[in-house]
Amino acid sequence: MTPTSQLPWLVADIGGTNARFALVDPETGRLSDELTLSTSSARTIVDLTHRYLALVGAGAIDAACFGCAGPVAGDRCSLTNAALDFSKEQTRSELGLSSLLVVNDFAAVARSLPELGPDALTQVGDVRPQLERGAVAIGPGTGLGVAAVFPEDKAWRVRPGEGGHVALSCLHDDELEVVRALRMRWGFASAEMVLSGPGLTHLYQALADVRGERPAPVYEARPDLIVERALLRTDGTSVATLSMFCELLGTVAANAALTTGATGGVFLAGGIVKRFPHFLAESGFRERFLWHPQAGSYLEQVATVIVTAPEPGLLGAAHVLADHERTR
């Protein structure tokens, strides 16, 4: 990275639940002072940023890149699952920055993929990733993020999207029944409605309903408890929920690969799948990823990988900012 000033840069990964911040040394690209705050702990993005800077004792910053969990259109960014909506130019001015980039949070995750070493990845299946053929990042968290990255002119071009909101595809009868239950309640069944933290709860409750079981109390249907019970195998509905989650994720991941043409790999990021990599690897995820009557042979060449790096969004935001500053 080439420095533009003696002042540090700021990067942030702002999701529906958590806002992660770090400072970046413009010369080395090294991240420091990483800190996670509750996204709802401040009323505006400027207040949230000032709170972080005060907590780490940072002074002035030169430039920043925010990866935000929501669509970025023109000058405005609105988070899908949090009450934050802001103007990029007004925010840049209020923070006193020379430049402010605002990108979709999974655009930042996708940009991190070429920078990750093998120690930050866990392969699912026998096919090795080949980034030179393009890759897709997909991640269940508070929502479901999707973005792709492709090599272009000796650099990397990120193509963000809102793939988490596609209609949920299913294969087996029990999945169809779950989709019907979701439609009865919500009117529509999107991928994010199941493949996310809140989605795990929706899936658990719908599956219990389909099975004719008594609905679990709200405190028992928390995503972390569902995962914990499934991994310990102390509750059959939790095991079935996590198994269906993995299989549905396999279908959505395959759809993303087919839609983008990124045959170099599908990389599973987000905070949820890192909690159960072995369960996912042993589940029907890869089988469902490959299942397609016409495109199975196409999908066989596509790697599936779990991203285990702690904060790929911050790393990716730093490289998005470095790419931009390098061409200024």
C-alpha positions, 0 to 999 in steps of 0.5 A: 500500500502507498501512503497518502498521508501520515494519518491512519485510515479507518475501516469498518464492517457495519452489520445489523447487530455489530459494528467492527472497526479498525485503524489501518497503517496506509504504508503497511496495510496493517490493521490495529485497534480492532474493536466491536461495538453494538450497531444500535449503540449510537443513533448515527454513523458519525456518532458510532465512529466518534465513539470508536475513535474515543475508545481507542484514543485515536486522533484525526484520520485521513480516509475511511471505508465502511462496509455496510450491510445494505444496498448502497445507492448514489449518496445514501446507504441504508442498513437492511437490518438496523436503523441507520441511514446516512449520506456518504458526503455529509458523513465524510464532511462531518468526520473531516475525511479526505475520502470516504468509500461506502460499499456493501459489507459483502463486497468488502468480504469478497475483496478479502478473498484474494488476500486470505492464506490457507490457514484462514480457510477450511475446504469442504469437498475435494476441489481446490479454489482457483481465484483467477476464475472468480469467486463468490462470498456468501455469508449467513449473519444477521442477514445473508450477504452475497458478492462476487470478485473477479480478476480484471486488469491485474486488479480485483473487481468486486460485484456486490448484490442482494442475493440474500433476498432471492426466493428460497429454493427447496428440494425435499417434501419437508423443505416444501412444508417449511416454505409453506409455513414461512409463507403462511406467516410472512407471505414470502420465503426468501433465502435470508429468512432461513439462512441467517441468525434470525433465520435459524429461529424461523427454520426451527419454529417452522420445522417444529410446526411441520412436525406437529411439535409444541412450539419452543419457548422464545428463549429456547429458539435462540440461534446460539442455543439451536446450534449448541443443542445440534452440535451436542445432539441433545435435541432432535429438532435442533439437529434437523434444523441445522442439517436443513440449514446446511442443505438449503445453504448448499442450494443457495450457494450453487445458485450464486455460483451459477448466476455469477459464473464464478467457478473459482469457488464459493466462500462461506463467510459470516459469523454463523458457519464458523461455529460449526465447520465440522458439522457443515462439512459432514452434512448434506451441504456439498451434496446439495451444492452439486445436485442439479440435473443439468448443471451438476458437471459444471458445479463439480469444478467449483470449490466450496470453502469456509472462511475462518479468518476472524474479520475478513470484512475489515481486511477487505475494506482496507484493500478496497480503500487501498485500491481506491487511494492507489488510483487517486 
